[in-house]
Amino acid sequence: MKKLAVKLFLLASVMILATACNISKESDKNIETIRTIIKNEFTGPNEELTAAFKQDGVFPPELKEYVEKNYEPLLMDWEDMVNKNLILFYQRVSFENGYLMKPTNIEIIKDSDLAYDCKVDVEYSKNGESSMAIVAARINLNEDGKIVSIRNMDVGGLLEKMNQ
């Protein structure tokens, strides 16, 4: 009887540990997805994106190709995110006003199963002068690890400053 109790205890312990490790790996993957989307949105624009923005039309094929390569694997519905100005918006403003952006510090805090609070220090520069803005948002993912929403966005005056 004692041996059975020990075996059941060990089995339960192994199952709990395996579940905890699995959750940790999912969480790490989600954090990496969020880090990647933040880097995509607040770094650059790079040469490839600049070339796509220079093409005729609101959403030329080069821009669609860029989004499919860099954003589609991370997002549940990239078209919806583009239409709501949740992605590429800051890149376009940066491009149109001659700025370059880069995140200097990214903090991601898991709030609940699939919700994360993010804070990013974004350095933006033009003509050798740099400034800093703090961007904060809440990002939700689905069970597949894809971003479904970006909300409560506070860009710390970034848009107003780049539009001056």
DRENBADREN-524451 format. One line per field, with one value per residue: x, y, z of N, C-alpha, C in turn; chain; residue number from 1. Coordinates in steps of 0.05 Angstrom, whole numbers, padded with zeros to 5 digits, m for minus. Example, Ala and Ser with C-alpha at 12.3 -4.5 7.8 and 13.67 -1.06 7.14 Angstrom:
BEGIN
n_px <- (00264, 00257) $
n_py <- (m00114, m00045) $
n_pz <- (00156, 00142) $
ca_px <- (00246, 00273) $
ca_py <- (m00090, m00021) $
ca_pz <- (00156, 00143) $
c_px <- (00264, 00258) $
c_py <- (m00066, 00001) $
c_pz <- (00156, 00157) $
chain <- (A, A) $
resi <- (1, 2) $
END
This chain:
BEGIN
n_px <- (00016, 00039, 00078, 00048, 00023, 00068, 00085, 00040, 00043, 00093, 00081, 00040, 00070, 00107, 00072, 00051, 00097, 00112, 00068, 00075, 00124, 00110, 00072, 00106, 00140, 00103, 00090, 00140, 00145, 00102, 00118, 00163, 00139, 00111, 00153, 00178, 00139, 00138, 00190, 00187, 00150, 00172, 00224, 00265, 00242, 00266, 00308, 00279, 00226, 00222, 00228, 00181, 00142, 00151, 00127, 00073, 00005, m00040, m00033, 00011, 00035, 00088, 00088, 00048, 00073, 00117, 00089, 00064, 00109, 00135, 00097, 00049, 00059, 00056, 00007, m00064, m00101, m00077, m00095, m00139, m00111, m00079, m00118, m00140, m00100, m00061, m00015, 00044, 00031, 00061, 00109, 00099, 00088, 00137, 00170, 00147, 00159, 00214, 00241, 00278, 00268, 00279, 00273, 00295, 00290, 00252, 00197, 00159, 00104, 00070, 00002, m00046, m00070, m00068, m00056, m00017, 00022, 00057, 00115, 00153, 00213, 00223, 00268, 00273, 00298, 00324, 00359, 00407, 00390, 00363, 00307, 00264, 00209, 00159, 00124, 00065, 00024, m00028, m00028, m00062, m00064, m00082, m00101, m00067, m00021, m00019, m00024, m00082, m00104, m00086, m00086, m00108, m00068, m00016, 00023, 00058, 00063, 00091, 00073, 00055, 00103, 00134, 00105, 00114) $
n_py <- (m00024, 00024, 00030, 00037, 00086, 00120, 00114, 00136, 00188, 00204, 00199, 00238, 00283, 00285, 00294, 00345, 00376, 00369, 00394, 00446, 00460, 00458, 00500, 00542, 00541, 00554, 00606, 00631, 00628, 00660, 00709, 00717, 00722, 00770, 00805, 00803, 00827, 00878, 00895, 00893, 00933, 00980, 00988, 01018, 01053, 00997, 00982, 00948, 00956, 01011, 01014, 00988, 01024, 01066, 01052, 01058, 01069, 01052, 01003, 00970, 00912, 00899, 00917, 00885, 00835, 00843, 00848, 00798, 00766, 00785, 00797, 00766, 00712, 00722, 00743, 00737, 00759, 00795, 00832, 00858, 00883, 00918, 00951, 00975, 01007, 00985, 00960, 00975, 01029, 01066, 01058, 01078, 01132, 01147, 01138, 01175, 01223, 01225, 01200, 01153, 01096, 01059, 01007, 01013, 00990, 00937, 00916, 00863, 00838, 00784, 00782, 00752, 00688, 00693, 00746, 00804, 00857, 00911, 00951, 00998, 01031, 01077, 01100, 01154, 01185, 01239, 01274, 01272, 01284, 01258, 01232, 01208, 01164, 01135, 01077, 01042, 00984, 00935, 00868, 00815, 00745, 00687, 00617, 00591, 00620, 00667, 00737, 00771, 00819, 00888, 00934, 00990, 01027, 01071, 01118, 01155, 01207, 01200, 01200, 01253, 01281, 01261, 01281, 01334) $
n_pz <- (00000, 00017, m00022, m00068, m00057, m00057, m00110, m00137, m00117, m00139, m00194, m00199, m00185, m00228, m00270, m00257, m00258, m00313, m00337, m00318, m00341, m00395, m00397, m00384, m00429, m00470, m00452, m00457, m00512, m00528, m00507, m00538, m00588, m00580, m00569, m00619, m00653, m00632, m00643, m00699, m00708, m00686, m00705, m00751, m00809, m00847, m00905, m00941, m00926, m00933, m00989, m01004, m00984, m01019, m01066, m01114, m01095, m01042, m01014, m01039, m01078, m01060, m01008, m00986, m00991, m00956, m00907, m00904, m00898, m00851, m00812, m00815, m00794, m00740, m00726, m00717, m00753, m00799, m00837, m00813, m00771, m00800, m00824, m00778, m00763, m00728, m00739, m00777, m00779, m00748, m00771, m00822, m00812, m00791, m00837, m00874, m00850, m00846, m00804, m00763, m00724, m00663, m00616, m00550, m00500, m00478, m00443, m00420, m00390, m00364, m00354, m00350, m00372, m00430, m00438, m00441, m00414, m00441, m00446, m00479, m00494, m00541, m00586, m00629, m00687, m00726, m00775, m00744, m00692, m00633, m00598, m00545, m00533, m00493, m00502, m00489, m00482, m00485, m00500, m00530, m00540, m00579, m00568, m00603, m00601, m00630, m00643, m00625, m00610, m00599, m00551, m00510, m00523, m00512, m00537, m00519, m00540, m00587, m00641, m00648, m00641, m00683, m00725, m00727) $
ca_px <- (00000, 00056, 00092, 00028, 00020, 00093, 00084, 00019, 00054, 00113, 00067, 00027, 00091, 00117, 00051, 00050, 00122, 00110, 00049, 00087, 00144, 00095, 00061, 00129, 00149, 00083, 00093, 00164, 00140, 00085, 00135, 00180, 00121, 00105, 00179, 00183, 00120, 00147, 00214, 00179, 00135, 00186, 00251, 00266, 00238, 00290, 00309, 00258, 00200, 00223, 00223, 00153, 00127, 00155, 00112, 00048, m00018, m00041, m00023, 00022, 00043, 00112, 00081, 00034, 00094, 00131, 00072, 00061, 00134, 00143, 00075, 00029, 00063, 00052, m00019, m00087, m00113, m00061, m00110, m00154, m00092, m00071, m00142, m00144, m00075, m00047, 00012, 00055, 00023, 00083, 00130, 00092, 00092, 00166, 00180, 00137, 00171, 00243, 00252, 00285, 00260, 00289, 00267, 00319, 00284, 00225, 00188, 00135, 00095, 00046, m00019, m00063, m00062, m00060, m00055, 00010, 00026, 00083, 00125, 00176, 00226, 00228, 00285, 00268, 00318, 00322, 00380, 00426, 00378, 00347, 00288, 00254, 00181, 00152, 00100, 00054, 00001, m00036, m00029, m00074, m00058, m00101, m00089, m00046, 00002, m00020, m00034, m00109, m00110, m00067, m00105, m00098, m00043, m00007, 00048, 00075, 00068, 00109, 00061, 00054, 00130, 00144, 00090, 00122) $
ca_py <- (00000, 00047, 00033, 00048, 00115, 00133, 00114, 00155, 00214, 00209, 00203, 00264, 00303, 00287, 00306, 00373, 00387, 00370, 00415, 00472, 00465, 00464, 00527, 00560, 00542, 00570, 00633, 00641, 00631, 00683, 00732, 00721, 00733, 00798, 00819, 00806, 00847, 00904, 00902, 00898, 00958, 01004, 00989, 01025, 01031, 00986, 00987, 00933, 00970, 01038, 01010, 00981, 01049, 01084, 01042, 01071, 01056, 01051, 00978, 00957, 00884, 00898, 00921, 00861, 00815, 00849, 00842, 00769, 00754, 00795, 00800, 00744, 00689, 00731, 00755, 00721, 00772, 00818, 00852, 00873, 00899, 00940, 00968, 00989, 01021, 00974, 00953, 00991, 01057, 01082, 01056, 01096, 01160, 01150, 01140, 01199, 01247, 01222, 01190, 01125, 01087, 01034, 01003, 01011, 00974, 00925, 00902, 00848, 00826, 00768, 00790, 00729, 00666, 00701, 00776, 00814, 00886, 00917, 00979, 01000, 01056, 01079, 01123, 01162, 01204, 01252, 01294, 01271, 01290, 01236, 01235, 01183, 01162, 01110, 01065, 01021, 00971, 00909, 00850, 00789, 00724, 00665, 00592, 00584, 00638, 00690, 00762, 00777, 00847, 00906, 00954, 01009, 01037, 01097, 01121, 01175, 01231, 01193, 01209, 01282, 01290, 01255, 01296, 01363) $
ca_pz <- (00000, 00018, m00048, m00087, m00050, m00066, m00139, m00145, m00111, m00159, m00219, m00197, m00186, m00255, m00287, m00250, m00269, m00342, m00344, m00312, m00362, m00420, m00395, m00386, m00457, m00484, m00444, m00469, m00541, m00530, m00502, m00561, m00609, m00574, m00573, m00648, m00664, m00623, m00659, m00726, m00710, m00677, m00715, m00779, m00829, m00861, m00935, m00954, m00920, m00947, m01018, m01007, m00980, m01042, m01089, m01118, m01084, m01012, m01005, m01063, m01074, m01045, m00980, m00978, m00988, m00932, m00885, m00903, m00888, m00825, m00793, m00816, m00776, m00712, m00722, m00725, m00776, m00805, m00852, m00793, m00757, m00818, m00827, m00753, m00758, m00705, m00749, m00798, m00777, m00737, m00792, m00844, m00803, m00790, m00864, m00887, m00838, m00847, m00778, m00758, m00697, m00653, m00588, m00533, m00478, m00481, m00419, m00425, m00365, m00367, m00335, m00347, m00390, m00457, m00439, m00433, m00414, m00453, m00445, m00497, m00497, m00570, m00594, m00656, m00694, m00752, m00778, m00723, m00666, m00623, m00576, m00534, m00526, m00480, m00513, m00473, m00494, m00475, m00524, m00525, m00559, m00578, m00560, m00622, m00598, m00649, m00631, m00634, m00605, m00587, m00541, m00490, m00533, m00505, m00552, m00506, m00557, m00609, m00667, m00649, m00644, m00710, m00745, m00725) $
c_px <- (00017, 00070, 00073, 00024, 00044, 00092, 00063, 00029, 00075, 00101, 00053, 00047, 00102, 00097, 00049, 00074, 00121, 00090, 00061, 00108, 00131, 00084, 00083, 00139, 00129, 00086, 00117, 00160, 00122, 00100, 00153, 00164, 00116, 00131, 00184, 00164, 00128, 00171, 00206, 00166, 00152, 00216, 00250, 00251, 00264, 00288, 00285, 00231, 00199, 00217, 00193, 00135, 00129, 00139, 00085, 00025, m00017, m00029, m00012, 00031, 00068, 00107, 00066, 00054, 00110, 00115, 00068, 00085, 00139, 00122, 00055, 00034, 00057, 00023, m00042, m00099, m00098, m00076, m00126, m00135, m00083, m00094, m00147, m00120, m00060, m00019, 00018, 00048, 00047, 00107, 00124, 00096, 00122, 00178, 00172, 00150, 00201, 00255, 00260, 00278, 00276, 00282, 00293, 00315, 00255, 00219, 00161, 00127, 00069, 00026, m00038, m00055, m00053, m00060, m00029, 00009, 00054, 00090, 00151, 00187, 00234, 00245, 00278, 00287, 00314, 00344, 00399, 00415, 00360, 00329, 00278, 00224, 00177, 00125, 00091, 00029, m00005, m00041, m00042, m00068, m00080, m00087, m00067, m00021, 00004, m00033, m00062, m00117, m00087, m00085, m00092, m00071, m00038, 00021, 00065, 00082, 00085, 00098, 00062, 00083, 00141, 00129, 00097, 00141) $
c_py <- (00025, 00052, 00045, 00078, 00131, 00136, 00135, 00184, 00222, 00215, 00231, 00286, 00307, 00300, 00337, 00387, 00390, 00391, 00443, 00479, 00472, 00492, 00547, 00563, 00558, 00599, 00646, 00646, 00656, 00709, 00738, 00732, 00763, 00815, 00824, 00827, 00875, 00913, 00908, 00926, 00983, 01003, 00997, 01050, 01023, 00991, 00973, 00947, 00997, 01035, 01003, 01006, 01067, 01076, 01057, 01055, 01056, 01026, 00962, 00928, 00881, 00900, 00896, 00838, 00818, 00841, 00811, 00755, 00761, 00796, 00777, 00721, 00696, 00738, 00736, 00732, 00797, 00840, 00870, 00892, 00923, 00960, 00985, 01006, 01011, 00963, 00971, 01021, 01074, 01081, 01076, 01125, 01166, 01155, 01167, 01224, 01245, 01214, 01161, 01119, 01062, 01032, 00999, 00993, 00963, 00909, 00889, 00833, 00810, 00775, 00767, 00709, 00676, 00732, 00785, 00845, 00891, 00946, 00979, 01028, 01057, 01104, 01129, 01185, 01215, 01274, 01295, 01277, 01267, 01245, 01208, 01185, 01135, 01101, 01043, 01010, 00945, 00891, 00824, 00770, 00703, 00639, 00582, 00601, 00661, 00714, 00767, 00806, 00862, 00929, 00970, 01021, 01066, 01101, 01144, 01199, 01225, 01204, 01239, 01293, 01284, 01270, 01326, 01371) $
c_pz <- (00000, m00008, m00069, m00082, m00060, m00096, m00149, m00140, m00132, m00187, m00220, m00199, m00214, m00273, m00282, m00261, m00299, m00351, m00340, m00333, m00388, m00419, m00397, m00414, m00474, m00478, m00457, m00499, m00545, m00526, m00526, m00585, m00605, m00578, m00604, m00661, m00656, m00639, m00687, m00728, m00703, m00684, m00744, m00785, m00842, m00891, m00949, m00950, m00934, m00977, m01022, m01003, m01004, m01066, m01090, m01105, m01053, m01001, m01029, m01057, m01058, m01015, m00969, m00973, m00963, m00907, m00882, m00892, m00859, m00803, m00792, m00797, m00746, m00706, m00731, m00751, m00782, m00820, m00833, m00778, m00774, m00820, m00802, m00745, m00733, m00713, m00773, m00796, m00768, m00757, m00814, m00836, m00801, m00818, m00876, m00875, m00835, m00820, m00780, m00729, m00689, m00623, m00572, m00509, m00481, m00455, m00425, m00400, m00370, m00345, m00330, m00369, m00417, m00460, m00427, m00434, m00423, m00449, m00461, m00497, m00527, m00575, m00623, m00663, m00723, m00753, m00755, m00695, m00658, m00600, m00567, m00528, m00512, m00490, m00495, m00486, m00480, m00500, m00515, m00547, m00557, m00569, m00578, m00620, m00617, m00636, m00643, m00629, m00592, m00578, m00519, m00497, m00525, m00517, m00541, m00523, m00581, m00636, m00670, m00654, m00672, m00732, m00744, m00747) $
chain <- (A, A, A, A, A, A, A, A, A, A, A, A, A, A, A, A, A, A, A, A, A, A, A, A, A, A, A, A, A, A, A, A, A, A, A, A, A, A, A, A, A, A, A, A, A, A, A, A, A, A, A, A, A, A, A, A, A, A, A, A, A, A, A, A, A, A, A, A, A, A, A, A, A, A, A, A, A, A, A, A, A, A, A, A, A, A, A, A, A, A, A, A, A, A, A, A, A, A, A, A, A, A, A, A, A, A, A, A, A, A, A, A, A, A, A, A, A, A, A, A, A, A, A, A, A, A, A, A, A, A, A, A, A, A, A, A, A, A, A, A, A, A, A, A, A, A, A, A, A, A, A, A, A, A, A, A, A, A, A, A, A, A, A, A) $
resi <- (1, 2, 3, 4, 5, 6, 7, 8, 9, 10, 11, 12, 13, 14, 15, 16, 17, 18, 19, 20, 21, 22, 23, 24, 25, 26, 27, 28, 29, 30, 31, 32, 33, 34, 35, 36, 37, 38, 39, 40, 41, 42, 43, 44, 45, 46, 47, 48, 49, 50, 51, 52, 53, 54, 55, 56, 57, 58, 59, 60, 61, 62, 63, 64, 65, 66, 67, 68, 69, 70, 71, 72, 73, 74, 75, 76, 77, 78, 79, 80, 81, 82, 83, 84, 85, 86, 87, 88, 89, 90, 91, 92, 93, 94, 95, 96, 97, 98, 99, 100, 101, 102, 103, 104, 105, 106, 107, 108, 109, 110, 111, 112, 113, 114, 115, 116, 117, 118, 119, 120, 121, 122, 123, 124, 125, 126, 127, 128, 129, 130, 131, 132, 133, 134, 135, 136, 137, 138, 139, 140, 141, 142, 143, 144, 145, 146, 147, 148, 149, 150, 151, 152, 153, 154, 155, 156, 157, 158, 159, 160, 161, 162, 163, 164) $
END
